[in-house]
Amino acid sequence: MRISLTDMLGQIPSPATQKWPEGVWDIEAFAHGTMSVVLFTPRGKDYQTTHEQDELYFVHRGSGTLVIDGERFPFQPGDALFVPARVEHRFEDFSDDLVAWGVFWGPNGGE
């Protein structure tokens, strides 16, 4: 299977909601079994909540800081970031061009 970054970017953002006042800046690209791949391109503020599965982010472009359970991790293009299931996290101080792939997998609660 192949995912086109250009095609995926053309599908976001989804309209703003009360929960996501800046619009929805992520979209699922595909899923298989317990694994799903999303394209994440937050703008403004990152409103995400904890997830039930472990998650990897692969930064395509942009920079900023990923805060994981209060610890700060600066990132730049080419970096991979891991967030365990059910751990609070959010992107902060990120550039306006942030684009990252997110991969969720495994059982609820993490491995």
Secondary structure as UniProt FT lines:
FT   HELIX           5..9
FT   TURN            10..11
FT   TURN            21..22
FT   STRAND          26..32
FT   TURN            33..34
FT   STRAND          35..40
FT   STRAND          54..61
FT   STRAND          64..68
FT   TURN            69..70
FT   STRAND          71..75
FT   TURN            77..78
FT   STRAND          80..83
FT   TURN            85..86
FT   STRAND          89..92
FT   TURN            96..97
FT   STRAND          99..105
FT   TURN            108..109
//
